[in-house]
């Protein structure tokens, strides 16, 4: 069986996970006024959702987790 490369689309996660360092439950709004829900201190967004990822990466209370 051949090993898959790390950048292989089949091994790339379909979601980006972020940990909320301040709250376990809340709503975050993107610049496009979409709502992102924090549940149990985490929020997951599709890796193709550039707007949501940029919003969470800019926010000081969130850190990306693997």
C-alpha positions in Angstrom: 0.0 0.0 0.0 1.4 3.4 -1.0 1.8 6.2 1.6 -0.3 9.3 0.9 1.4 12.7 0.9 0.4 15.2 3.5 -1.0 17.6 0.9 -3.1 14.9 -0.8 -6.7 16.1 -0.9 -7.9 12.8 0.4 -5.9 13.3 3.7 -6.6 17.1 4.0 -9.2 17.8 6.7 -12.5 19.0 5.3 -13.0 21.4 8.3 -10.8 23.9 10.2 -11.2 23.7 14.0 -10.7 26.6 16.3 -10.7 26.7 20.1 -12.4 29.5 21.9 -10.1 30.5 24.7 -12.7 32.6 26.5 -16.2 31.1 26.2 -17.7 27.6 25.8 -20.8 28.8 24.0 -21.5 32.0 21.9 -22.2 33.3 18.4 -19.5 35.0 16.3 -20.5 37.0 13.2 -18.4 37.3 10.1 -18.0 40.5 8.1 -20.7 39.2 5.9 -22.9 38.9 9.0 -23.0 35.1 8.9 -23.3 33.5 12.4 -20.7 30.9 13.6 -21.6 28.9 16.6 -19.2 28.0 19.4 -20.2 24.8 21.0 -18.2 23.2 23.9 -15.5 25.8 23.3 -14.9 24.9 19.7 -16.1 26.0 16.3 -15.5 24.2 13.0 -15.8 25.7 9.6 -15.2 24.2 6.1 -11.7 24.6 4.9 -13.0 26.3 1.8 -14.8 29.0 3.8 -12.1 31.7 3.5 -14.4 34.4 5.1 -15.0 32.4 8.3 -11.4 31.3 8.6 -10.2 34.8 8.2 -12.7 36.0 10.8 -11.6 33.4 13.4 -7.9 33.9 12.7 -8.3 37.7 13.3 -10.2 37.3 16.5 -7.9 37.3 19.6 -10.0 34.7 21.5 -9.6 31.9 18.9 -6.7 29.6 18.2 -6.6 27.1 15.4 -6.2 23.4 16.5 -5.2 20.4 14.5 
